[in-house]
Structures are given as structure tokens and as C-alpha cells.
Amino acid sequence: MKKGQLKNGFKFKVDGDAINDMRFVDALADMEKDATKISAVVRMLFGEEQTEALYKHVENDKGRVPVDEVIDCVKEVLDSIGDEGKN
């Protein structure tokens, strides 16, 4: 289990096996072709409960969850896990 905190203050726990799953890699590749696939990537990475917590965390004052902020969060998590693996 990988734990961390994003720059925006969101604390996360990610199962290390989740990113070592070929279906996750496929979902990332699909996202390159179709940005709407981000939902699958987020749910595979965080799971249902944590995904909803992330959405609540980045929700704006109009009750909307900005896609770009969610994408930034996914990138930051993947970067932090990658950095951890280098150490």
C-alpha cells in the first residue's frame, strides 16, 4: 500500500498492485485516445470510496468537480509512486 498527500492536501492510499495491472495500463492508453476514460483510471487507482472523497475534496463552490484538477491529482500520484520506486 502506497500512502501520500497531494499538493492540494488530499491524502491517498493506493494499492501498489493497482498500477501493476495490465487493465490499468490499458485504461491509461485508452485515456490518451478518449479523455472520458479518465473515470475508469481514477476508479481503478483510488477505488470507489476514495474516488468520491477526491471528488469532494476538489469540488468547486458551484458543486462541480473540475476534470483538469482530477487529472492533475492522478498525475501527481503516479509521479510520487514512480519517485518512491526510484529510491
MDAnalysis code that builds the backbone (N, CA, C; Angstrom):
import MDAnalysis as mda
import numpy as np

u = mda.Universe.empty(261, n_residues=87, atom_resindex=np.repeat(np.arange(87), 3), trajectory=True)
u.add_TopologyAttr("name", ["N", "CA", "C"] * 87)
u.add_TopologyAttr("resid", np.arange(1, 88))
u.add_TopologyAttr("resname", ["MET", "LYS", "LYS", "GLY", "GLN", "LEU", "LYS", "ASN", "GLY", "PHE", "LYS", "PHE", "LYS", "VAL", "ASP", "GLY", "ASP", "ALA", "ILE", "ASN", "ASP", "MET", "ARG", "PHE", "VAL", "ASP", "ALA", "LEU", "ALA", "ASP", "MET", "GLU", "LYS", "ASP", "ALA", "THR", "LYS", "ILE", "SER", "ALA", "VAL", "VAL", "ARG", "MET", "LEU", "PHE", "GLY", "GLU", "GLU", "GLN", "THR", "GLU", "ALA", "LEU", "TYR", "LYS", "HIS", "VAL", "GLU", "ASN", "ASP", "LYS", "GLY", "ARG", "VAL", "PRO", "VAL", "ASP", "GLU", "VAL", "ILE", "ASP", "CYS", "VAL", "LYS", "GLU", "VAL", "LEU", "ASP", "SER", "ILE", "GLY", "ASP", "GLU", "GLY", "LYS", "ASN"])
u.atoms.positions = np.array([
    [0.851, -1.179, 0.000],
    [0.000, 0.000, 0.000],
    [0.892, 1.237, 0.000],
    [0.641, 2.109, -0.942],
    [1.379, 3.372, -1.047],
    [0.502, 4.481, -0.489],
    [1.073, 5.286, 0.404],
    [0.346, 6.397, 1.006],
    [1.067, 7.691, 0.674],
    [0.299, 8.761, 0.626],
    [0.898, 10.058, 0.374],
    [-0.113, 11.167, 0.524],
    [0.362, 12.366, 0.283],
    [-0.503, 13.547, 0.334],
    [-0.182, 14.412, -0.872],
    [-1.236, 14.815, -1.566],
    [-1.074, 15.656, -2.743],
    [-0.818, 17.098, -2.338],
    [-0.344, 17.894, -3.281],
    [-0.089, 19.319, -3.025],
    [-1.341, 20.039, -2.540],
    [-2.511, 19.575, -3.001],
    [-3.765, 20.227, -2.605],
    [-4.269, 19.755, -1.242],
    [-3.508, 18.885, -0.565],
    [-3.858, 18.431, 0.775],
    [-4.582, 17.095, 0.828],
    [-4.992, 16.538, -0.304],
    [-5.710, 15.267, -0.323],
    [-4.764, 14.131, 0.055],
    [-5.152, 13.356, 1.070],
    [-4.372, 12.198, 1.492],
    [-4.912, 10.968, 0.785],
    [-3.999, 10.162, 0.257],
    [-4.421, 8.992, -0.510],
    [-3.684, 7.735, -0.066],
    [-4.320, 6.609, -0.361],
    [-3.714, 5.291, -0.219],
    [-3.995, 4.556, -1.522],
    [-2.959, 4.019, -2.122],
    [-3.107, 3.318, -3.392],
    [-2.476, 1.938, -3.264],
    [-3.214, 0.941, -3.684],
    [-2.691, -0.417, -3.726],
    [-1.630, -0.462, -4.818],
    [-0.409, -0.795, -4.463],
    [0.686, -0.842, -5.428],
    [0.402, -1.772, -6.588],
    [-0.377, -2.815, -6.352],
    [-0.724, -3.747, -7.427],
    [-1.652, -3.106, -8.452],
    [-2.362, -2.062, -8.059],
    [-3.315, -1.416, -8.965],
    [-2.614, -0.854, -10.197],
    [-1.425, -0.297, -10.002],
    [-0.721, 0.286, -11.159],
    [0.108, -0.752, -11.902],
    [0.228, -1.948, -11.322],
    [0.941, -3.033, -11.987],
    [-0.052, -4.001, -12.631],
    [-1.213, -3.492, -12.954],
    [-2.288, -4.276, -13.562],
    [-2.397, -3.861, -15.022],
    [-2.340, -4.815, -15.905],
    [-2.393, -4.501, -17.327],
    [-3.681, -3.782, -17.701],
    [-4.775, -4.055, -16.996],
    [-6.026, -3.348, -17.277],
    [-5.889, -1.858, -16.959],
    [-5.103, -1.543, -15.935],
    [-4.845, -0.144, -15.601],
    [-4.031, 0.516, -16.715],
    [-3.020, -0.186, -17.198],
    [-2.208, 0.327, -18.300],
    [-3.082, 0.528, -19.538],
    [-3.967, -0.442, -19.802],
    [-4.891, -0.307, -20.935],
    [-5.784, 0.915, -20.764],
    [-6.270, 1.131, -19.536],
    [-7.141, 2.286, -19.269],
    [-6.384, 3.593, -19.495],
    [-5.123, 3.637, -19.088],
    [-4.299, 4.829, -19.343],
    [-4.136, 5.059, -20.843],
    [-3.889, 3.985, -21.580],
    [-3.727, 4.101, -23.028],
    [-5.038, 4.554, -23.669],
    [-6.157, 4.004, -23.207],
    [-7.462, 4.410, -23.736],
    [-7.721, 5.888, -23.472],
    [-7.261, 6.362, -22.333],
    [-7.463, 7.761, -21.963],
    [-6.748, 8.695, -22.937],
    [-5.637, 8.234, -23.489],
    [-4.911, 9.042, -24.477],
    [-5.765, 9.285, -25.716],
    [-6.599, 8.305, -26.060],
    [-7.455, 8.408, -27.241],
    [-8.795, 9.064, -26.933],
    [-9.258, 8.884, -25.707],
    [-10.589, 9.356, -25.318],
    [-10.535, 9.839, -23.865],
    [-10.538, 11.150, -23.674],
    [-10.381, 11.731, -22.334],
    [-11.468, 11.300, -21.354],
    [-12.599, 10.829, -21.863],
    [-13.667, 10.401, -20.956],
    [-13.286, 9.132, -20.198],
    [-12.236, 8.470, -20.610],
    [-11.779, 7.246, -19.935],
    [-11.095, 7.555, -18.599],
    [-10.910, 8.835, -18.282],
    [-10.293, 9.206, -17.006],
    [-11.068, 8.623, -15.833],
    [-12.372, 8.509, -15.959],
    [-13.181, 7.950, -14.875],
    [-12.725, 6.548, -14.508],
    [-12.471, 5.718, -15.512],
    [-12.022, 4.350, -15.250],
    [-10.651, 4.353, -14.580],
    [-9.768, 5.215, -15.038],
    [-8.427, 5.311, -14.465],
    [-8.513, 5.721, -12.996],
    [-9.302, 6.734, -12.708],
    [-9.439, 7.228, -11.331],
    [-9.980, 6.133, -10.417],
    [-11.018, 5.447, -10.848],
    [-11.634, 4.409, -10.016],
    [-10.725, 3.200, -9.835],
    [-9.958, 2.859, -10.848],
    [-9.010, 1.745, -10.713],
    [-7.872, 2.112, -9.764],
    [-7.458, 3.364, -9.800],
    [-6.349, 3.815, -8.963],
    [-6.767, 3.989, -7.508],
    [-7.902, 4.653, -7.287],
    [-8.315, 5.011, -5.937],
    [-9.378, 4.110, -5.327],
    [-10.158, 3.411, -6.135],
    [-11.303, 2.671, -5.615],
    [-12.491, 3.616, -5.456],
    [-13.663, 3.051, -5.248],
    [-14.903, 3.838, -5.202],
    [-14.923, 4.872, -4.071],
    [-14.643, 4.429, -2.857],
    [-14.760, 5.320, -1.690],
    [-13.785, 6.494, -1.767],
    [-12.542, 6.192, -2.113],
    [-11.533, 7.240, -2.177],
    [-11.762, 8.168, -3.374],
    [-12.322, 7.629, -4.459],
    [-12.656, 8.469, -5.615],
    [-13.673, 9.523, -5.220],
    [-14.697, 9.102, -4.502],
    [-15.719, 10.058, -4.058],
    [-15.119, 11.087, -3.103],
    [-14.192, 10.655, -2.246],
    [-13.521, 11.586, -1.334],
    [-12.686, 12.601, -2.113],
    [-12.008, 12.134, -3.163],
    [-11.220, 13.035, -4.003],
    [-12.127, 14.047, -4.688],
    [-13.231, 13.570, -5.250],
    [-14.171, 14.473, -5.928],
    [-14.671, 15.539, -4.956],
    [-14.993, 15.134, -3.748],
    [-15.474, 16.083, -2.730],
    [-14.366, 17.091, -2.394],
    [-13.139, 16.606, -2.351],
    [-12.007, 17.463, -1.994],
    [-11.750, 18.556, -3.030],
    [-11.917, 18.217, -4.311],
    [-11.614, 19.195, -5.367],
    [-12.854, 19.921, -5.886],
    [-14.009, 19.576, -5.342],
    [-15.264, 20.200, -5.766],
    [-15.191, 21.720, -5.598],
    [-15.665, 22.451, -6.605],
    [-15.640, 23.912, -6.516],
    [-16.898, 24.437, -5.812],
    [-16.985, 25.751, -5.686],
    [-18.101, 26.357, -4.953],
    [-19.448, 26.201, -5.659],
    [-19.416, 25.762, -6.908],
    [-20.651, 25.504, -7.649],
    [-21.048, 24.030, -7.587],
    [-20.275, 23.245, -6.830],
    [-20.573, 21.823, -6.699],
    [-20.057, 20.978, -7.852],
    [-19.196, 21.546, -8.681],
    [-18.637, 20.832, -9.826],
    [-17.249, 20.290, -9.491],
    [-16.902, 19.185, -10.112],
    [-15.587, 18.580, -9.933],
    [-14.792, 18.828, -11.220],
    [-13.829, 19.744, -11.181],
    [-13.066, 20.079, -12.387],
    [-12.218, 18.900, -12.886],
    [-12.426, 18.542, -14.130],
    [-11.711, 17.416, -14.732],
    [-10.205, 17.636, -14.681],
    [-9.763, 18.853, -14.993],
    [-8.324, 19.114, -15.016],
    [-7.680, 18.909, -13.653],
    [-8.402, 19.229, -12.583],
    [-7.847, 19.013, -11.239],
    [-7.733, 17.527, -10.927],
    [-8.717, 16.749, -11.342],
    [-8.671, 15.302, -11.113],
    [-7.506, 14.696, -11.898],
    [-7.339, 15.112, -13.143],
    [-6.222, 14.621, -13.958],
    [-4.889, 14.987, -13.306],
    [-4.777, 16.208, -12.812],
    [-3.549, 16.623, -12.118],
    [-3.280, 15.746, -10.898],
    [-4.329, 15.386, -10.168],
    [-4.183, 14.524, -8.995],
    [-3.675, 13.139, -9.390],
    [-4.232, 12.576, -10.453],
    [-3.787, 11.259, -10.927],
    [-2.319, 11.322, -11.323],
    [-1.946, 12.351, -12.069],
    [-0.546, 12.508, -12.485],
    [0.374, 12.613, -11.272],
    [-0.050, 13.400, -10.292],
    [0.777, 13.588, -9.102],
    [0.957, 12.279, -8.339],
    [-0.099, 11.506, -8.211],
    [0.002, 10.208, -7.531],
    [0.950, 9.292, -8.295],
    [0.768, 9.192, -9.597],
    [1.630, 8.319, -10.391],
    [3.082, 8.778, -10.330],
    [3.304, 10.087, -10.365],
    [4.672, 10.609, -10.247],
    [5.273, 10.280, -8.887],
    [4.486, 10.424, -7.821],
    [5.014, 10.167, -6.476],
    [5.316, 8.691, -6.276],
    [4.499, 7.830, -6.839],
    [4.763, 6.392, -6.737],
    [5.998, 6.034, -7.551],
    [6.136, 6.663, -8.698],
    [7.323, 6.445, -9.530],
    [8.578, 6.904, -8.845],
    [8.522, 8.064, -8.186],
    [9.686, 8.576, -7.446],
    [10.051, 7.652, -6.308],
    [9.051, 7.117, -5.622],
    [9.285, 6.222, -4.499],
    [10.007, 4.966, -4.977],
    [9.618, 4.496, -6.152],
    [10.230, 3.299, -6.702],
    [11.692, 3.498, -7.087],
    [12.095, 4.737, -7.314],
    [13.475, 5.035, -7.693],
    [14.402, 5.009, -6.492],
    [13.854, 5.191, -5.282],
    [14.673, 5.271, -4.071],
    [15.039, 3.902, -3.536],
])
